[in-house]
Amino acid sequence: MPKAAATPPTLPTPSEPASYEAALQELEDLVARIEAGQLPLEQMLTSYQRGAELLQFCRGKLDAVQDQIKLLDEGVLKPWTSV
């Protein structure tokens, strides 16, 4: 009887952050751990990948807010001014 092919173990998929602020905080924590240089290589790679996902999430949220602002300003994106 042939053996069934062994499936490689899967790592749990990190969940999507609850908010922009939560994603930013997690990203800042990851950067601090990576910059400390104390992580093993595999964990550093995993942390870098998670950081890239968080960055993409944050950019998506910021783009969505920018689109909402354009709608509120009748399609014209107004520059921020210093006070």
C-alpha positions in Angstrom: 0.0 0.0 0.0 1.6 3.4 -1.1 2.2 6.0 1.6 0.3 9.2 1.4 2.4 12.2 0.5 3.4 14.1 3.6 2.1 17.7 3.5 4.5 20.3 4.9 3.4 21.9 8.1 1.8 25.3 7.6 2.5 28.3 9.6 -0.5 30.2 11.0 -1.4 33.1 8.8 -1.1 36.4 10.6 -4.4 38.1 10.8 -5.2 41.4 9.2 -4.7 44.3 11.7 -7.8 45.7 13.3 -6.9 49.3 12.3 -4.3 51.5 10.7 -3.0 52.4 14.2 -2.7 48.7 15.2 -0.8 48.0 12.0 1.5 50.9 12.4 2.3 49.9 16.0 3.0 46.3 15.0 5.2 47.6 12.1 7.2 49.8 14.5 7.7 46.9 16.9 8.9 44.7 14.0 11.3 47.3 12.8 12.8 47.7 16.3 13.3 44.0 16.7 14.9 43.7 13.2 17.2 46.7 13.8 18.3 45.3 17.2 19.9 42.5 15.2 19.1 39.8 17.7 16.7 37.7 15.6 17.7 34.4 14.0 17.8 34.6 10.2 14.5 32.7 9.6 12.7 34.9 12.1 14.2 38.0 10.6 12.9 37.0 7.2 9.5 36.2 8.5 9.4 39.6 10.3 10.5 41.4 7.1 7.7 39.7 5.2 5.1 40.6 7.8 6.4 44.2 7.8 5.9 44.3 4.0 2.3 43.1 4.5 1.7 45.7 7.2 3.1 48.4 5.0 0.8 47.5 2.2 -2.1 47.5 4.6 -1.2 51.0 5.8 -0.8 52.3 2.3 -4.1 50.9 1.3 -5.8 52.6 4.3 -4.1 55.9 3.5 -5.1 55.7 -0.2 -8.7 55.1 0.8 -8.7 58.1 3.1 -7.2 60.2 0.4 -9.9 59.1 -2.1 -12.6 60.0 0.5 -11.0 63.5 1.0 -11.0 64.0 -2.8 -14.7 63.2 -2.9 -15.4 65.6 0.0 -13.4 68.3 -1.7 -15.3 67.9 -5.0 -12.5 65.9 -6.7 -9.8 68.5 -6.0 -7.0 67.3 -3.7 -6.0 70.4 -1.7 -2.4 70.7 -0.3 -1.9 70.7 3.4 -0.9 74.1 4.8 1.3 74.9 7.7 -0.3 76.8 10.5 
